[in-house]
Amino acid sequence: MGSGVEGLILDTNALSEAAEKNPAIIQILSAAPQLAIPVIALGEYSAGIARSRHGAYYREWLDRLLADSLILDVTNKTTHRYAAIVLELRQIGKPIPTNDIWIAALCRQHNFPLLSRDRHFDVVSGVQRVEW
C-alpha cells in the first residue's frame, strides 16, 4: 500500500468488541482512515459467528464492516515475513499462536498498526499494537 493511506488492522478480539459496540473501540475505528481485516482474523471471527445463536445479527454486522474495509490476504510476500517472525520468536524463546504470527506478518507487510488486546504481539518487532 504505497498510497500513503494509513490503515489500522483489526485482530479478532477487536472485531468482537466492535460488534458489541464497545465505545472505546468505536472511537478508535471512527478515527482510522482505513480499516484492514486479515483473512485469518476474518476466519476466526466467522467461526465464532457460526457457533453463536445470534449468528445472523453478527453476519449482517460483519458484512457491513467488510463493505468499507480492506481484506488482507496472505501472499507470497506475507510468507517471507511469516518465516522471519517464526525464526525471530524461536531465537528469543517467545512463541505466539500460529494465526497471530500470520497477522503479525500482515502488519509488517502493510506497515499498519494492529488493534488488539493480545500483548504477545508486543514481542514481535515491527508490529505496533494499539490497545483500548
C-alpha positions, 0 to 999 in steps of 0.5 A: 500500500504505497498510497500513503493511506494509513490503515489500522488492522483489526485482530479478532478480539477487536472485531468482537468488541466492535460488534458489541459496540464497545465505545472505546473501540468505536472511537478508535475505528471512527478515527482510522482512515482505513480499516484492514481485516486479515483473512485469518482474523476474518476466519476466526471471527466467522467461526465464532459467528457460526457457533453463536445463536445470534449468528445472523445479527453478527453476519449482517454486522460483519458484512457491513464492516467488510463493505468499507474495509480492506481484506488482507490476504496472505501472499507470497510476500506475507510468507517471507515475513511469516518465516522471519517472525517464526525464526525471530520468536524461536531465537528469543524463546517467545512463541505466539499462536500460529494465526497471530504470527500470520497477522503479525506478518500482515502488519509488517507487510502493510506497515499498519498498526494492529488493534488488539488486546493480545500483548504477545504481539508486543514481542514481535518487532515491527508490529505496533499494537494499539490497545483500548 
